[in-house]
Structures are given as structure tokens and as C-alpha cells.
């Protein structure tokens, strides 16, 4: 249609024939920040605003008139397709949030149906989702950080009640008499009341603690410090603790952090140091005191350094010499800034300045002045200067890093049972967390396509070097390490830089083995001196290789199981097909012979025998049909032709089909339905078969004069059907097995192959329903199953209930 003279030019994607009100609406859609597009009932794009062009990264000229599933095939089968289909089918508004991988974004989607199609509004909510994830990770990090501290920490509310404690507090509580199975360890108790009620040896300290806490709660002070002594459980050695009560500064309710830190070693060291200063007047006595102090500090396993008020070294023990990488003669009398460059000593120097300025203990983890090591450093100020303790925690950090990686790797690798995806996941996760480059070479038979090499690296050059090393016959140092690991089935370390493997500082190759069967090799490479693999790394890499091999084996077993199921179904189909041919021949010959005997008026018993042959053939054909139906249901290939079915009409049809059989056994077959039942959406033929199997069982097992009831009632948005009889019932041991295949044929003497109830269960679940049985021996049995009801919006559609027989 041509644009009328003087009419405003239409924007892209907007029909020229739009009325002014429609044009204004479309212009409004162009200006909003939300992305909007419209689909007709054939799923073709009819409109896109500019925001949707930007978010979908496609111009509207490429999309208008195209089918959405063709242009965005990744959405097929996802929640996007499911919800759009539901909105259009049920004519309901839907809203959901989901991650869409091709756009690497979280989308907030709302779909509005109409008679012409579907209007979809969506926006990118990735920043909010990532912020939520970051907040969750931050909380986990804070909890793990508190639990990793050796200091006993408790959090109090504004009344002094303990809200939470860390792992060190719980360990201390268990050591001092808290029950092993009591994980609260004081949580919920009022710390202030406990200290105020204390009496005996430590009553004076307890009263001071109570007053300090009250001053903080009242706002008269921000913190409180107290050194106090106590004995080990059972009256053992005397220990010293530093109590720090600190008001938490921030928004929200008042919180007080109580920290009890074991300062016995520091206390002993400080006492020794003080004795040394006091005895300097007398040379001999001072020298003896110095020797005693040195003996104490040299025996402790931590590094220790003492500083005077000018932050100059006054003492360094032998463990501190190792951490500093310098002899004590070079350090004594000098400041950290004078000895070390800013890149090496700045972190510890800053910690010393903070502790001296605040006159409060300061603790943090720092990289060591020696490469590739980590320390936990604690600085304790005193009137005479400062004492610094540090402990090597490199191995602890390495174990924690590997533990987190193995946990993440296990969770990621189990999300897929595809060998190639498992290999790709491990290689991608390893870089750069554990290595600068990772290669996984799998041998033929592990993956469908045979031998394969998966590589992840921080640079293209390193990736090429890894591929070359994993190729057969590689002559580089990396290649020889890979070959040696495969040949010896043991881990191999490459600890020194190699001239024919440039850019590689350290590497480790470990075979992927499972039950003495080699699946390939795992190669990790470091390209910088700060990360080196040593003997301590080998068990961790071997554990990674073991888990990788186990994931590959699980994927292989899953593929083998799927192939076995497919072969079973194919064999069952072939056997059923081959059985039908002779059965058809027997049927035709029996019918022909029967007609011939009746025409020649020969003996009637011969004709009866042939009739029974046809009856047996019919039973065999029914068994074959049951076998095929079970195979289709279990493999998920049962195709359902669903339609809305009227429930009362359906039940009366089932009643009519079985009236003669029930009457022949002198049974009463009744139908009860609740008024106002919604229709159900189901395959009519399959649903009738479900009822026929259940009613047939009821007729078979109910004695003459009994009663069979067909009933339907509403349960929420579902319809619950019941087939109940007055027969002998089912014993408790048999109830869990009644829906198993062949169970009746194997475990009872009743007629039948034991497939009827297995077919019932499979067909009901294929419709999205649930089936169960209730019975008491001697009081009959009742079989129940549910089917989804048709929503009220669809109730006006033509119903496909069966016609009367």
C-alpha cells in the first residue's frame, strides 16, 4: 500500500498503512529501552524495535518475515521455546529469566499472546545476576576466611548474645568440654551475662571484659583489649590469650566482634625480650638473658623478628632468615625499607607501620620475599617496639587451591557425558588457575573419533608447543616427558627451563589410567618462574588425572549403554516382525481349514480345534503388541496424538466396552464423576488402553458378585482417575513391584505376561501424569492415576471424547 501524501515516513519494520495511533505506539516502542519484537502464529518476525536489534545483534531487515527458530536455532528445545509455545497455545502471559549462551547474557523475558501471534519484551539483566553471584561468593569467601583463622571469633548482637562463631571457636569449645555433637558451641548464649556471672580464679578479668563490652554497646568506646591467662584442659600448661572486642562499623544493627587469640608464644617471647632489656646493665647477666631468649625464639617453628620504636630490626631468628633470604647480620639495626626494594618489602613494611600507628595487632597473608611462597604475618605492637611472627602457608594455600579446582572440575565434568566435552572442560578450567597451558591427549577408543588432543593456553605460541609435544615421536623436552609418562604409566616432572621448549619454566605430565587401562596423558605447563611444579604437586596432578580418566570412562560407559539399549530395541523389533509372519500364516491356514471343514460337514471338534489355534495366535499377537508398546514407552518413542477429552463421556465408553465381560462374571461395573470436571489432554486410544488394562485386571481378579468402580475427581489442576475392585487385594510385599515388567509372570501363578501394568505406568507418565496403587489384603485394590486438566481458557475447544459404542 502506498504512503498517502503528507503522511509521516514510516520507520524500519513498521507498515506504511499503520493508523496514526498505531504509528505513535510504534514510535513509543522505538524509544523505550526494553527490546520488543512480535511474532505471528507461524513464528515469523513481524516487528522489531531498535533495542531488540541491538540486543539480538541482528538488523531487523535480516529478521522480518523470517522464522525465529531458523534464525536462532540455539533456542530450540530451551525454556524460550517452551514458554513461547505455552503462551501461544494456552493464551496466557508468561514471564521468566534465563541465560542465553549465544548472547552471553541473562534475559528477563515477558511474552504477551494475542489472536495474531505473540509480543515479546525482554531486557538484559546480566549485571544484576552477576552482582547477585558476586555477593554470594563474597559471603562464602568471608565465612571461609573466618574459618581459616586460628583466632577464636564470635559475633555478638546489641544485647551481648552470641550470633555466630568460627571454626576455631568451635574447636576450642570442644576441647574445653562442649559436646562433640553440639555444633552451636555457645551460639544463642548471652556472652555478657556469662562474664558478669563468672567467679573464682578469673573473676577479675571477667568483670573487666563485661565492663569493656558494656562500654562498646553503650557507644563509649569502639574497642577493648585484654591479655588473660588460662590453663589447658585438665589443668595443663598455662596459656595466654589476647581478647579483642571491636564494634563493627557499618550500617545495620549493632554488632560486636569478640576475638580470642592464643598469644602464648608471643607472650613468652616478649617476656624474654623484656628481661633482656632490663638486664643490659650487667653484661654477664644480660648476655645470659639474651641466650635464653634466643633459645626460646630459635625453638619455635615460626619466623620471628623484633623491631624497636623506629621500626629497626633488633632480633631475627633462623626461620626468619630463611623467609627474608638474608643473614641476621645484614638485617639488624636497619629498617625493612632500607634492606628490600619496594617490590619485595613494601607489603610487610606497610603492615609494620599500620600496627605501630594503631597500636593494635595486625594480621594478613602476604607473598614471601622468597619467590613462590606465601606467609601468614602477624604484627603485635608493644611499648618497646614491635614483634612480628610469620608462618609459611604455601602448602596450605596450594592444597586449598587444588581442592577448590577439583571440586569445580568435578561439578563441571558431570554436567556432560560426552567425552570431548569432558576433555574440553578440564583443559579450560585448568588455565590459568593451575597452569599457563594444559594439554589432554586421548588415545583411540576413548573418543568416538579416535585419538584427539585438546589444548588450552595463555598464548598461541604455548598452545602450538603443547600440540607438538603431544604428537607421536616429538623430540622436545616436553615431548619426551609425555612419552615417558605414557611408557612408564607414572608422573614425570620437567623442573628446569628447556632450551628446545622455549617459554616453558616447569611442566608435569601424568598418564590418564583407569584399572590398568591407558586413556591418554595430561600435561600442565608453567611459563613463569612464580609457578613451579615439584614433588609436592605430583599427587595433586595425579588426582586430577584420575578424576579426568574416571569422567572419560563414565562418558564411554554411558555411550555404550545407549548403544546397548538401541540394539535391544532393534532386536526386539526384528524378533517381533519375524514372529508375525508365521503367526499370520497360521491364522490364514487355520481360517481356510475351518471354512473347508464346515463346508464338508466333517466333525465339529476339528473346526473347534482350528478356532482355538486362531485364539492362541491372537493371544500371541497381543503379547507381541505389549512387548513393542513397552519398548516404545521405555525408549521415549511413544508418539501421542493428544486432544481434549471429555472425562464423563470417556468413562462411560470404558464402561460400555466392559459391561458384557463384567456381566459374564456377575460383576457390577459403576461410574462416578465429580461435577464440573475439566477435560484432559490425552491420546484417546492410548488412554482407553490404560483403562482396558486396569479394568481387565479388576474383572480377572474379582470373584463373582463383586463390584468394580470407575471414578474421576479434581485434584488441583489435575484430574485423578480411580479403578477400584472388591477382590482379594494385593499383599504388602507385592505392592512395590506391581508395575515392574514381567513381575506377575515370574512371581505369581496368575495368567499373563506381566506387561499390562508396566504399559499403564509408561503411558500415564508419557502423558505427564503419575500412577500408584493402594490395597489392603482382603479389601480389594484401587489403582489411581492423574492427568493434567485442560486450562479454563482452552475448555471451549472442541472435545475429542469417544462416541458411544
Number of C-alpha atoms within 10 A of each C-alpha: 6 6 13 10 6 6 10 11 10 15 13 15 18 17 15 17 14 13 10 11 9 13 18 12 11 19 15 11 18 18 11 12 13 18 22 24 23 21 22 19 14 12 18 20 23 21 21 26 26 21 20 23 17 12 17 14 10 12 15 21 12 10 18 19 16 16 17 18 14 12 13 11 11 14 17 13 10 12 15 19 15 12 19 24 14 16 21 22 13 15 18 16 18 16 16 13 16 15 17 15 10 10 12 9 18 19 20 17 21 19 24 18 23 15 9 12 19 24 22 20 17 21 19 18 16 16 11 11 15 13 11 12 11 12 12 12 12 12 11 12 12 12 13 13 11 18 18 12 16 15 22 23 23 25 22 26 17 15 16 21 20 24 17 17 22 22 21 20 22 22 16 15 19 16 13 12 10 16 12 12 8 11 14 16 23 19 16 13 15 16 22 21 13 12 20 16 11 15 12 7 9 13 14 13 17 20 17 16 22 19 16 23 29 17 15 21 20 11 11 11 14 17 18 18 17 14 15 16 14 14 11 11 12 7 8 9 9 11 16 19 20 19 21 21 24 20 20 16 11 8 6 7 9 15 22 26 18 24 21 22 18 19 19 15 16 18 16 16 20 19 12 20 22 14 16 20 13 12 16 14 10 10 10 11 14 17 14 14 21 19 14 16 20 18 13 15 25 17 11 14 14 20 23 26 24 24 24 18 13 13 19 19 22 19 20 23 22 21 21 23 18 14 20 20 12 13 14 19 11 11 20 16 16 16 17 21 16 11 14 14 10 12 8 18 18 15 16 22 16 13 20 24 15 16 21 22 10 10 16 15 20 18 17 13 16 17 19 24 20 12 12 12 18 22 20 18 23 20 26 21 23 17 9 15 18 26 25 25 19 24 19 21 17 16 13 11 14 17 15 12 14 19 13 12 18 21 11 13 21 18 11 15 22 13 11 14 18 19 22 19 15 22 25 17 20 28 23 18 18 21 19 15 12 18 24 22 27 30 28 28 24 26 17 13 11 20 18 13 10 10 14 18 18 21 23 27 25 14 11 10 11 23 19 13 21 27 19 16 24 27 15 11 11 16 15 17 19 28 23 19 24 28 23 17 23 22 11 10 18 15 24 23 20 20 16 13 18 15 10 11 17 14 16 24 20 24 27 27 31 29 30 30 22 16 6 8 10 17 24 25 25 31 29 25 27 26 21 14 13 11 18 19 20 14 12 11 16 18 13 16 23 20 14 22 25 18 20 26 26 17 21 26 18 16 23 19 13 15 15 12 12 12 12 12 14 13 12 13 17 13 12 16 16 12 12 17 12 11 14 16 11 12 17 15 11 16 20 13 14 19 17 12 16 18 14 13 16 13 9 8 10 11 10 11 9 14 20 12 13 21 17 13 16 20 13 14 18 15 13 15 17 12 18 19 13 18 19 15 20 22 21 17 20 16 12 11 11 16 11 14 11 16 18 22 23 19 24 19 15 19 23 19 17 20 20 13 15 17 14 13 15 24 14 11 15 16 21 16 21 14 15 14 15 13 10 8 18 24 27 24 20 23 19 19 12 20 17 17 17 21 20 18 16 21 24 15 16 25 26 15 18 22 16 15 12 19 20 23 18 21 19 22 19 17 13 9 12 19 22 20 21 21 21 22 28 21 22 16 19 19 13 12 8 13 15 11 14 19 22 15 18 17 17 21 14 12 11 11 8 12 9 15 15 22 22 27 21 22 26 24 20 24 26 20 16 18 18 12 17 17 20 15 17 14 18 14 12 12 13 21 24 23 17 18 20 23 22 20 23 23 15 11 11 14 15 11 12 11 15 19 19 18 9 11 8
